[in-house]
Amino acid sequence: MAKDDWQTPQDLFDKLDEEFGFDVDAACITDNCLCGIGFTEDSLNYNWNIIKDTVCWMNPPYSRSNPSAFCKKAYEESQKGCTVVGLLPCDCSTKWFQTYVMKAHEIRFLSRRVRFIDPDTGKKAGSPTFGSVVVVWKPGNVDSPKVSTLSW
């Protein structure tokens, strides 16, 4: 499996799920879905707001143009009534970060690097060479996001 299939560590997901109460995993595959409902194929083509005030978890694939496409979708779905919480690479030099992350309600810089779950072994792997952020898009617009640090 490609690294795009690596799963969010359960302890990080659980901390955020406790706060937000996720309904949908908006960027999973069958083997790594963390919610009762998951969009496993072509999730960018689905309406994520499947119930009133849907709360979505999103750990999109990081390769190619995926962060850009998923951040755009997260912002668009938030404007339709969803709350979307995304785990993303921290790269404020990219156009997707400047265009969509800066429209979010919150940006939480993680206090340490994420050790994702290897899909082949089911165990935590080494951390990537970059930091991560948790981004929270909610319905409505903001002038600037609230910025904080998240420890877990």
N, C-alpha and C positions, 0 to 999 in steps of 0.2 A: 504494500500500500504506500501511497505517496504521503509525504509529510502533511499535506493538506487534510489528511484524515485524522490527525492527532487530536486527542480529546482534552477538554478542559479538566484540570485536576478537580476531583470531587470536593475537596475542602474549600477551594475557592468558589466553585459553583454553589455549594451549600450555604456559604456565608451570604452570597448575593441572593439566592433563592429565599432565604429566611427573611430578607429585607423586602424583596419585590414580589415573591410568589409567582413564579413563571408559569404561564399557560402553554407556551409553544417554544420549541427549539427551532429557530428559523434558519439554521445553517448546519444541519447535521447529516450524517449518513445513518443507515439502518443500525450499524454496529456501535454507534457512539451517541445516540440520542439521549439527552439528559432530562427530557420532559415527557409527559404523557402523550403529547402530540408533537410530531416533528415533521418538518418538510425535508424530505430526503433527496429529492431530485428537482431541479429547476425551481428552487425556492424563490428566485427573483421574479418568477412569473406568477406566484400566488399572491392572493390578498391575505396579508398576515392578520388582519383584524377580524378573526373568525367569530369571535364573540364580543359583546360590548366591553370596551376597555381592556382588550387583550394585552397581556404583558409578555413580551418576547425575550428570550435569551438568544444571543447571536455570537458565536465564535466562528467567524467565516474563514474559509481557506485564505491563506496569506499570499499565495503565489499569483503571479501575473497581475491582472487588473481587478482581482477579486475584492480587496479592501475598498477600492473606489466604488465598485458596483453595489456592494453590500451597505456601505455607509450612505450612499444615495438612497437606496431602498429603505433603510432604517429611518432616515429623515422623512421621506415621503410617507411612510406608514405612520409615523408619529403625527403627521399633519392630518391623518385620517382617524386618529383616536387611539392608536397604540402607544404603549410605552415600550421602548426597545432598549435593552441593556446589552452593549457589545464589548467583547474583549478583543482588543486590537493592538497591533504593533505601535509603539510610540515613535511616530515619525512626523513631526510637525513641519518638515520641509516639503512634504508632498502636497499636491493640489487637493487630493481627497480629504486630507486632514484639515487644510485651511478652508475648504468649501463646506464640508459636511460636519466634521467634528466640532468646528467652531460655532455651529448652529445648535449644538446640543445644549441641554440644560445643565449637565454636569460632566466634568472630566476628572477622573480619579487616577492619579499616577500610582502605580503599584510600588510598594516599598521594597520589593525584591523581584527578581526575575521568575517567571512562571516556568515550572517544570511540567511540560505537557505529557500526557499519557500516550505511550507508543502503541499504535494499533496492533502491532504484531505480538507484543509481549504482555500488554495490559498493565505495564509498570511505568512509573515515572522515568522519563528520559532526562538527558542533560538539558539545561536551559538554553534557549536561543541566544544569539549574540546581541540581542536588543532588549530593551525594556518594553513593558506593556502598559496600556491604559484601559480602564473601564470607562466607557462612554454611555451616558444616559440621555436618550432622546425622549421627551414627553410631548403630549399635544400642546400646540401653541408655540409661539416664537419667543425668544429671549434676546436681549441686547448682547449679553456675553455670558458664557458658561461659568458656573461655580466651579472652582478648581480646588481639589484637595488631594490628600494621600490616603491610600487604602492599604491597611495592614491586615493580613489574615494568617 
